[in-house]
Amino acid sequence: MPGSGKSTIADGLKLKGFEIINMGNVVRSEAKKRNLEPTGSNLGKLMLDLREKNGPGAVAELIKPDIENSKSNVIIIDGIRSSSEIEVLRKYGKVKLLAIHASTDTRFQFLRERGRSDDPKTKEHFQERDDRELGVGISNPIALSDDAISNNNLTKEELIDASVKKIEKWKN
């Protein structure tokens, strides 16, 4: 779910040499091409519009060139939202899902501290974003993940280290 720690993990893994592709960044890039202000509302509407016009795997389709041009044998995809996106990604190789769990209060606090333009400023906007994410099917990849980490009481370093351990286990 938004604010659980996915981007924190991705940033940490990037520093450790992993290749990262962020699904939200491709939506933000598409918003820029369309001259849309990158607010939570605009990005949410754009995400839904992309899926409506191009199918439920549309956002994953946007990262295909990044995957095809990659020289890495392990790519971390940050922000998978649906089973349809997973199916698109499976065309390129083995897919393992790591779910990051955090309580509602923890996630809201993380998002407020992060302060990205599309992060919710109020609990009401936070709930709207959660509802939108649930509406596109984010609960399915979470439920079907290969492993999970609870991020309610971990330090940033502990979260990243736990993720590296899971990935290294999968690689082996």
Secondary structure, 3 states (H helix, E strand, C coil): CCCCCHHHHHHHHHHCCCEEEEHHHHHHHHHHHCCCCCCHHHHHHHHHHHHHHHCCCHHHHHCHHHHHCCCCCCEEEECCCCHHHHHHHHCCCCCCCEEEECCHHHHHHHHHHHCCCCCCCCHHHHHHHHHHHHHCCCHHHHHCCCEEEECCCCCHHHHHHHHHHHHHHHHC
